């Protein structure tokens, strides 16, 4: 019976994964991730050759798979979906070995029905790969016996996950330190091996970027965030937090209650994993808030450890009792999201299935495949091969296989007024006069904009201060005068120079 359930669940998961690849709303960050990944495949180096606000690993891991297939929005999502699936399978394996097949099936069912998790792991960002590395860290910590092999693997995973996503550091550091303290006071031999592996791994994976471009590496991975994060208008409501993964929070609450009324074995490794996940979720989401999606990579280890901790209590249930418990969790994972505060949902979210997404997540876009295909065709027809793409909506440059100028590789986050021209150039940032020059250049046939003006270089990087209104007014007046709208929808605003339009396309 469990095998039948697992097979049906696999089919449902595959269908929902394909759905989220195709119809998840396009995120503005996906353009610069795709651009960085293509640049790496072409032999360029982040920080030395172009700006990139993330650690470098995700671009290097995704580049071979995309380079051998095709760079673009949907291929990038498929690759990230593979990492998300592997992370889920790793979590299912751990729960099956430590808590039984029934608990493992419950975990798989929860994440198949958690729309927020499916939505974010299929975006072309770092969440899926970070989930896999974090889940790998949890698996090694829980399953391996203390010793130098375990310390070595954990140290390597710390560096890999840090090189993928910096906000994962609290989880990694807590488990790394917990592993050193296993079995009483750590020996000098174990500490030295762990520290040496950490240092050697960091030297191999991260040091080349520091040597190649020390100033730029420091700016994009540390200084950029130090300046920008305090100035962002962060806010995550409790509705957003609960709606991200209602069933996971219920499982954690049940596990906490169960441990409170049982004699806990505080040496049980799942307690350390759950604690590290909760601390990291708090660091990412609670101090002033961030984006709810920042918590996605830590949901799997949290849910897996909570289900394992619950298993002794659930073991007394009959098969029907287990099935009913799983059913309640699945209903909760779907029904609680729109029930959190239906009145706050915008009209476009009050429809199925968008109502099942976390509160502030934008609704599904069923026109996305057609929209991006139309935009790609227009760019290919109007922009000759090899000619640089102009505009912040750089996912179209990837879709149409056109180059992106070095200083515009961060898409909507490429322009600055915080630095003078010389300093901006050294840091691989563009200036608004540089974009204005591109727009006024008669050789520029098309400009790829976003429908929202804030994403059309509306912010100055890294301060996130809005550009002066008169700058936009002047630019808009020129575009209105010399350009014609070719496509305007939820994702793209494509304008083409009137003097270059001819034939049926016009």
Buried (B, 14 or more C-beta within 10 A) or exposed (E): EEEEBBEEBEEBBEEBBBBBBBBBBBBBBBBBBBBBBBBBBEEBBBBBBBBBBBBBBBBBBBBEBBBEEEBBBBBBBBBBBBBBBBBBEBBBBBBBBBBBBBBBBBBBBBBBBBBBBBBBBBBBBBBBBBBBBBBBBBBBBBEBEBBBEBBBBBBBBBBBBBBBBBBBBBBBBBBBBBBBEBEEEBEEEBEEBBEEBBEBBBEEBBEBBBEBBEEBBBBBBEBBBEBBEEEBEEEBBEBBBBBBBBBBBBBBEBBBEBBEEEEEEEEBBBBBBBBBBBBBBEBBBEEEBBBBBBBBBBBBBBBBBBBBBBBEBBEEEEEEEBBEBBEEBBEBBBEBBBEBEEEEBEEEBEEEEBBBBBBBBBBBBEEBBEBBEBBBBBBBBBBEEEBBBBBBBBBBBBBBBBBBBBBBBBBBBBBBBBBEEEEBBEBBBBBBEBBBEBBEEEEBBBBBBBEEBEBBBBBBBBEBBBBEEEBBEEBEEEBEEBBBEBBEBBBBBBBBBEEBBEEEEE
